[in-house]
Amino acid sequence: MDIPSRWQRPPEYFKVKDVEDVNGEDYTSFTLSGNFKHNGFAFIPEIIFDNSNSQVFLKHDLVTPKKNAAQFSLALVYSF
């Protein structure tokens, strides 16, 4: 198994356009993505951290708003 991983992706910045009297919101996203290989398999974990200037994300109760969120995903790819 190749233990050294390549963590990649620079931070991303998003802004929703301001329209008339409505101010657009700012989003910042930071993603950590690795790539581990073993035989014909590639394991690709990703951790994503999102942040906003206003409360646009929801807590675990799906009711209470908050300014940040985090996600995790894992991809398994087989090459032959």
Secondary structure, 3 states (H helix, E strand, C coil): CCCCCCCECCCEEEECCCECCECCCEEEEEEEECCEEECCEEEEEEEEEEEECCCCEECCCCCCEECEEEEEEEEEEECC
